[in-house]
């Protein structure tokens, strides 16, 4: 067989594979549209619960008990739609909610519930979610449901040759219809097959544009407002300036460490080697003693270089990821340290480095100031956010504004739109929470 025939067969197989994949993708989009339509119907049920919870606040004062779990369901549903819209539009639809308040400092469960309810009720994004629920049912559900309904209606027509005899045997059953076609006998039932295929094909064809329209509708109602975007832009501008200053400070520190540490030792090594070269014939014993001293100095210089490299980017972080790097940190602590880390993948290298050094700084603060006997590091990835919690049983009283450590952590994470929350009442315990939005590989 000639090369031309082989190339032609290969191109044909590629075309068939591409068509098969495209057909499969259309069916997946129709299925996804059906899920979005069902979610819109579930939103109406949630809206009923929301109304009941807010009414109960006025009538029986049960708002702090009912509003948080109900709104957690609403926010879970809206976040699902944001993520779906982001995948369809190829751009992340950012959650517009205010940062979660510090609940650890509340003295009792009722106080925590009241604070949580206040955070929910005073957030404008909460009320936008509640407006979105009925609007999605009126606008979003038809957009999502139209394609699956066309496909189901077409499948009904394709199956009429099988189902018509069963319908015909039922007493009092009327003749089935498919669009303009009334099926009153088997020949007409077979005529419904190509008409059903046409309707189902139309449903497959309209699925992508309707899903894009649904995504734009969702992003417009559930995405951040113009004011929120402007505030975010201001924070990004400020954090970028702080990140540049922090990077410059890190470079100066590295330069100082090299100049005052390793460079001095290397100069001393050079001078010792020159002296050894001179003494090796005149006084071999003095040369041997100086050689041993030089060997010891070279080991110290190597250790200083390793410490410097570890301070820039630890090898374990690059090789094995954030989870193992934090576990290695915990193993070196001079107190009881526990880790609870579950990460389904790896964050971008820059995010991993920022979170690693932030956790390292928090653990260092525990050693220096907390007078603690136990510390726990917990890291999770949920809903597009990498979250780390460092908790100790020390004396508490940590104040981010009183020192440069936690302030440096804030600057480091702000470059990635991250936040730091510290809860440290007098007498302890102290909890430092770090959150960085990112995507895991």
C-alpha positions in Angstrom: 0.0 0.0 0.0 1.4 3.4 -1.0 2.2 6.1 1.5 -0.6 8.3 0.0 -3.2 5.6 0.7 -1.9 5.2 4.3 -2.1 8.9 4.8 -5.6 9.1 3.4 -6.8 6.2 5.7 -5.2 7.9 8.7 -6.9 11.2 7.9 -10.2 9.4 7.5 -9.8 7.7 10.9 -8.9 11.0 12.5 -12.0 12.7 11.0 -14.2 9.8 12.2 -12.7 10.0 15.7 -13.2 13.8 15.8 -16.8 13.4 14.7 -17.4 10.7 17.4 -15.9 12.9 20.1 -17.9 15.9 19.0 -21.1 13.9 19.0 -20.2 12.6 22.5 -19.5 16.1 23.7 -23.0 17.3 22.5 -24.7 14.5 24.5 -22.6 15.5 27.5 -23.7 19.1 27.1 -27.3 18.1 26.9 -26.9 16.0 30.1 -25.2 19.0 31.8 -28.1 21.2 30.7 -30.5 18.8 32.4 -28.6 19.0 35.6 -28.6 22.8 35.5 -32.4 22.7 35.0 -32.9 20.4 37.9 -30.7 22.6 40.0 -33.0 25.6 39.2 -36.0 23.6 40.4 -34.1 22.7 43.6 -33.4 26.5 44.0 -37.1 27.1 44.3 -37.3 24.7 47.2 -34.4 26.4 48.9 -36.1 29.8 48.4 -39.2 28.5 50.3 -36.9 27.4 53.1 -35.2 30.9 53.0 -38.5 32.7 53.3 -39.5 30.4 56.2 -36.3 31.0 58.0 -36.5 34.8 57.6 -40.2 34.8 58.7 -39.3 32.7 61.7 -36.8 35.4 62.7 -39.6 37.9 63.0 -42.1 35.5 64.5 -40.1 33.4 66.8 -36.5 34.7 66.8 -35.2 31.4 65.3 -33.1 33.2 62.7 -29.7 32.4 64.2 -30.7 28.7 64.3 -32.2 28.4 60.8 -30.6 31.1 58.5 -27.0 29.8 58.6 -27.8 26.2 57.4 -30.3 27.3 54.9 -28.0 30.0 53.4 -25.2 27.4 53.4 -27.3 25.4 51.0 -28.1 28.5 48.9 -24.4 29.5 48.7 -23.5 25.9 47.8 -25.9 25.9 45.0 -24.9 29.4 43.7 -21.2 28.4 43.9 -22.0 25.3 41.8 -23.6 27.5 39.2 -20.6 30.0 39.3 -18.1 27.2 38.7 -20.3 25.8 35.8 -20.5 29.3 34.3 -16.8 29.8 34.7 -16.0 26.6 32.9 -18.4 27.5 30.0 -17.1 31.0 29.7 -13.4 30.1 30.2 -13.0 32.6 33.0 -13.4 32.2 36.8 -16.6 33.7 38.2 -15.4 35.1 41.5 -17.5 34.6 44.6 -18.6 38.1 45.8 -19.1 37.2 49.5 -17.5 39.2 52.3 -14.7 37.4 54.2 -16.0 35.0 56.9 -15.9 36.5 60.4 -13.7 35.2 63.2 -16.0 32.8 65.1 -13.3 31.2 67.3 -13.3 34.2 69.7 -17.0 33.9 70.4 -17.5 32.6 73.9 -20.5 30.3 73.2 -22.4 28.5 70.4 -25.3 31.0 70.5 -22.8 33.9 70.2 -21.2 32.2 67.2 -24.6 31.7 65.5 -25.6 35.3 66.0 -22.3 36.5 64.6 -22.6 34.1 61.6 -26.2 35.2 61.0 -25.2 38.9 61.1 -22.4 38.2 58.5 -24.9 36.5 56.2 -27.7 39.1 56.5 -25.5 42.1 56.1 -23.7 40.8 53.0 -25.3 42.2 49.8 -24.3 39.1 47.9 -26.8 37.2 50.1 -29.7 39.2 48.8 -28.5 38.9 45.2 -28.5 35.1 45.7 -32.1 35.3 47.0 -33.1 37.4 43.9 -31.3 35.0 41.6 -33.3 31.9 42.9 -36.7 32.9 41.3 -35.0 34.6 38.3 -33.1 31.5 37.6 -36.3 29.5 37.7 -38.0 31.9 35.3 -35.0 32.5 32.9 -32.3 30.0 33.6 -34.4 26.8 33.8 -36.0 27.4 30.4 -32.6 28.1 28.8 -31.1 24.9 30.3 -34.2 22.7 29.9 -35.0 23.5 26.3 -32.2 21.3 24.8 -32.9 18.2 27.0 -36.7 18.5 26.3 -36.1 18.6 22.5 -33.9 15.5 22.8 -36.5 13.7 25.0 -39.3 14.7 22.7 -37.3 13.5 19.7 -36.6 10.2 21.4 -40.3 9.8 22.0 -40.9 10.1 18.3 -38.2 7.6 17.4 -39.7 5.1 19.8 -43.3 5.5 18.5 -43.1 2.4 16.3 -42.5 0.4 19.6 -44.8 2.3 21.9 -47.8 2.9 19.5 -49.1 -0.7 19.6 -49.1 -0.5 23.4 -50.9 2.9 23.3 -53.4 1.6 20.7 -54.4 -1.3 22.9 -55.4 1.0 25.8 -59.1 1.7 25.8 -59.9 5.4 25.6 -56.3 6.4 24.7 -56.2 9.0 22.0 -53.9 9.0 19.0 -50.4 10.2 19.9 -49.0 13.4 18.3 -45.5 14.4 17.3 -45.5 18.1 16.3 -47.9 18.3 13.3 -48.0 14.5 12.8 -51.0 12.5 14.3 -50.0 8.8 14.6 -53.1 6.8 13.9 -51.5 3.7 12.4 -48.2 1.9 12.1 -47.1 3.6 8.8 -47.5 6.9 10.5 -45.6 5.6 13.5 -42.7 4.9 11.3 -43.0 8.3 9.7 -42.5 9.7 13.2 -39.0 8.2 13.4 -37.2 10.7 11.0 -39.2 13.5 12.5 -38.1 12.5 16.0 -34.5 12.3 14.8 -34.8 15.8 13.4 -36.2 17.1 16.7 -33.5 15.4 18.8 -30.8 16.6 16.4 -32.1 20.2 16.9 -31.9 19.7 20.6 -28.2 18.6 20.3 -27.5 21.5 18.0 -28.9 24.2 20.3 -27.3 22.9 23.5 -24.0 24.9 23.2 -25.4 28.3 22.5 -28.1 27.9 25.2 -25.5 26.8 27.7 -23.4 29.9 26.9 -26.4 32.1 27.3 -27.1 30.4 30.6 -23.5 31.0 31.7 -23.6 34.7 30.8 -26.9 35.1 32.7 -25.4 33.3 35.8 -22.2 35.4 35.7 -24.1 38.6 35.4 -26.3 37.9 38.5 -23.9 35.9 40.7 -20.5 37.5 39.8 -18.9 40.4 41.7 -20.5 43.9 41.2 -18.6 46.8 39.7 -17.9 48.2 43.1 -16.5 44.9 44.3 -14.3 44.7 41.2 -13.0 48.2 41.8 -12.1 47.4 45.5 -10.5 44.2 44.4 -8.4 46.1 41.8 -7.3 48.5 44.5 -6.3 45.6 46.8 -4.4 43.9 43.9 -2.6 47.2 43.2 -1.7 47.6 46.8 -0.6 44.0 47.2 1.5 44.2 44.0 3.4 47.1 45.5 3.9 45.3 48.8 5.0 42.1 46.9 7.6 44.1 45.0 8.8 45.7 48.3 8.9 42.2 50.0 10.8 40.7 47.1 13.4 43.6 47.2 13.7 43.0 51.0 14.3 39.3 50.4 16.9 40.0 47.8 18.7 42.4 50.2 18.6 39.7 52.9 20.0 37.1 50.6 22.7 39.5 49.5 23.6 40.3 53.2 23.6 36.6 54.1 25.9 35.8 51.2 28.2 38.8 51.9 28.4 38.4 55.7 28.4 34.6 55.9 29.3 32.4 53.0 31.5 34.9 51.2 33.6 35.5 54.3 34.1 31.8 54.8 35.1 31.3 51.2 37.7 34.1 51.5 39.0 32.4 54.7 39.2 29.1 52.8 41.2 30.7 50.1 43.6 32.3 52.5 44.0 29.0 54.4 44.8 27.1 51.2 47.5 29.7 50.4 49.0 29.2 53.8 48.8 25.4 53.5 50.6 25.6 50.2 53.4 27.6 51.9 53.6 25.4 55.1 53.3 22.0 53.5 57.1 21.8 52.9 58.3 24.0 55.8 56.0 22.7 58.6 53.9 19.7 57.6 52.3 19.3 61.0 51.1 23.0 61.0 49.8 22.5 57.4 47.9 19.4 58.5 46.3 21.2 61.4 45.3 24.1 59.2 44.0 21.7 56.6 41.7 20.1 59.2 40.5 23.6 60.2 39.9 24.4 56.5 37.9 21.2 56.1 35.7 22.2 59.0 35.2 25.7 57.6 34.2 24.2 54.2 31.5 22.1 56.0 30.1 25.1 57.8 30.0 27.1 54.5 28.2 24.2 52.8 25.6 24.2 55.7 25.1 27.9 55.4 24.5 27.6 51.7 22.0 24.8 52.3 20.2 26.9 54.9 20.2 29.9 52.5 18.7 27.7 49.7 16.2 26.3 52.0 15.1 29.8 52.9 14.7 30.7 49.3 12.8 27.6 48.1 13.1 24.3 50.1 14.1 21.3 47.9 11.4 19.1 49.5 8.8 21.7 48.5 9.9 21.6 44.9 10.2 17.8 44.8 7.3 16.5 46.9 4.9 19.4 47.3 3.3 21.5 50.0 2.0 18.6 52.1 5.3 16.8 52.6 7.1 20.1 53.0 4.8 21.1 55.9 5.2 17.7 57.5 8.9 18.1 57.3 8.6 21.4 59.1 6.5 19.8 61.8 9.0 17.0 62.4 11.7 19.6 63.2 9.7 21.5 65.8 10.9 21.2 69.5 7.3 20.5 70.7 4.5 18.0 69.9 3.3 18.8 66.4 0.5 17.2 64.5 -0.5 17.5 60.8 -3.8 16.9 59.1 -3.3 17.5 55.4 -5.5 16.4 52.5 -4.7 17.9 49.1 -6.1 16.3 45.9 -3.4 17.9 43.8 -0.6 20.5 43.7 -1.1 24.3 43.6 1.0 26.5 41.4 4.6 26.7 42.6 4.4 30.3 43.6 1.3 29.7 45.7 2.9 26.6 47.3 5.9 28.7 48.2 3.8 31.5 49.7 1.7 29.2 51.8 4.7 27.2 52.9 6.6 30.2 54.2 3.4 31.6 55.7 2.9 28.3 57.6 6.6 28.3 58.6 6.3 31.8 60.0 3.2 30.9 62.0 5.0 27.8 63.4 8.0 30.0 64.2 5.8 32.4 66.1 4.4 29.5 68.1 8.0 28.5 69.2 9.0 32.0 70.0 6.0 33.5 71.7 3.2 31.0 72.4 4.7 29.0 75.3 2.8 26.1 73.9 3.1 22.3 74.4 1.2 21.3 71.2 0.6 22.7 67.8 -1.5 21.4 64.9 -1.3 22.3 61.2 -4.4 21.5 59.1 -4.5 22.1 55.4 -7.5 21.5 53.0 -8.6 22.5 49.5 -12.3 23.3 49.2 -14.3 25.1 46.6 -11.3 26.6 44.9 -9.6 27.8 48.1 -6.4 26.5 49.7 -7.0 26.8 53.5 -4.4 26.3 56.2 -5.1 26.4 60.0 -2.3 26.5 62.6 -3.6 26.0 66.1 -1.6 25.9 69.4 -2.5 25.6 73.1 -0.3 28.5 74.2 -1.0 31.6 76.2 -2.7 33.5 73.3 -2.6 37.3 72.9 -1.0 37.3 69.4 -1.5 40.6 67.7 -0.7 40.9 63.9 -0.2 44.6 64.2 2.4 44.3 67.0 5.1 42.5 65.0 6.4 42.1 61.5 6.0 38.3 61.2 2.3 38.0 60.6 2.3 41.3 58.8 4.9 39.8 56.4 2.6 36.7 56.0 -0.3 39.0 55.0 1.9 40.8 52.5 3.1 37.5 51.0 -0.4 36.1 50.6 -2.0 39.4 49.4 -0.1 39.0 46.2 -2.3 36.0 45.5 -5.5 37.6 46.8 -5.1 35.6 50.0 -6.1 36.5 53.5 -4.9 35.9 57.0 -7.2 35.7 60.0 -5.8 35.5 63.6 -7.9 34.4 66.6 -5.8 34.7 69.8 -7.7 35.5 73.0 -5.8 36.0 76.2 -5.1 32.6 77.7 -5.4 30.9 74.3 -5.8 29.0 72.2 -4.4 30.8 69.1 -5.6 30.0 65.6 -4.0 31.4 62.5 -6.1 30.8 59.3 -4.6 31.3 55.8 -6.8 31.2 52.7 -5.5 31.5 49.1 -7.8 31.0 46.1 -6.1 28.8 43.5 -6.5 25.9 41.1 -4.8 22.6 41.9 -3.3 20.5 39.1 
